[in-house]
Amino acid sequence: MYRQEEKMKSKNMPGKRWRKSCNPVYKDSIRNMGIAILGWNTEDDLSVFATTRRDGICITASDYKRLAPGEYFNDTLVEFSLKEASSLTVYFYHWLTPMPLDTGIKTPSGPRTHIFGTHFYSTLFHWYLAIIHRPGQILPPSGTENAAEQLDGVSVAHIYILDSLSGPHEQTRLELGQYLFNEALDKNTIVPTGVQSHNSLLGWFGTHIAGYDVPVPIQNNAIDCGVYLIHFAEIFLNDPEMVASSMLTSWFYGESNDLLWKKDQLKDRRALIKQKVDALMKNKLLYM
Amino acid sequence: MPDVKPDIKERKPATQDESEVPDGKVQITVILGEQTFKYAVKPTTAFKKVFETTEKQVAASPGTLRFHYNGQRLRPQQTLEEIEAELDEPVEFHAQLEQIGGA
């Protein structure tokens, strides 16, 4: 069985030089862990896995170790999980924040009903999830040229912040709002009037954006924020419209809807993510 | 070897001018925070080389930098050819450090 796999893999291997330099002892120990070795990094003895998709993620041995209980997740594991659920990128927010106000941001085209971002506090080693639901609401409906008329419109884009350690995120909402503002500028729906003052920006936010810190299940340790984030994102993606309206309700009551967030499943969540990675490796869906 | 000296002198300005890229190679700009690194690579060269060189330059441990091109995460074994990079425009890779979180 293993040999067959080896044959298939060799076609995808980057070169003989790589295989020659494999450390046989380490290779065996990985094999015992039930992982097919598909590639080898000569420099640091890491095995490297990636999905066959063009935008697939590499999972190295050091990433894989982070799936064990009690370990911090890293960005690769978060990105892998969100990619499995949808083609999302976790680096969205990272790119967003350094942009100056007058920069038009080019975002991938195509219809979208929501944008995801994760915000990472490097000092606190903490992630939380931000969802912009219906970002298109900031733009006037097609066929209308006069943007000013649209300011009376009642529909707004919603920004939801889901933090498993709770806490207000006013600054994040402002930054995301600024991104949407830049998008609107870029799509020529707002006429730039020289320097946009802080007040005029806030005014625009008020008529186009509504932000919420959504109560969600709180993590019961200091390790699993990545796991919670992935869990919340997947539940949202299953039924965005339903979850969005439920989030509004639980925001209104100030209480987490544990049924909606499937709180009882959270304790097994990490093991499930690991199973997913293992299954991909066994089914040869990962390649070098 | 009297010919060598003028040769070196002529080459110096060429290396200073970053727009000069050797034939058959493409200039890649790696942007990491406020730092930028420029490399001339062949379209068939694996990015591994670019990643490792950048990691060495900023004294980051191997495998701790993430590289993206047009929002797409790059793998060490990919090449410019494979990702079908648009070579008419400047090729810019955005790099960032690994994030670890839990608390």
Interface residues (C-beta under 8 A of the other chain):
Chain A: P14 G39 N41 E43 D44 L46 V48 A50 R54 D55 G56 I57 C58 T60 S62 R66 Y72 F73 N74 D75 T76 E79 T89 Y91 H94 W95 P108 F120 Y121 S122 L124 F125 H126 W127 L165 N221 A222 I223 D224 C225 G226 M288
Chain B: A46 E52 P62 G63 R66 H68 G71 Q72 R73 R75 P76 Q77 I83 H94 Q96 E98 Q99 I100 G101 G102 A103
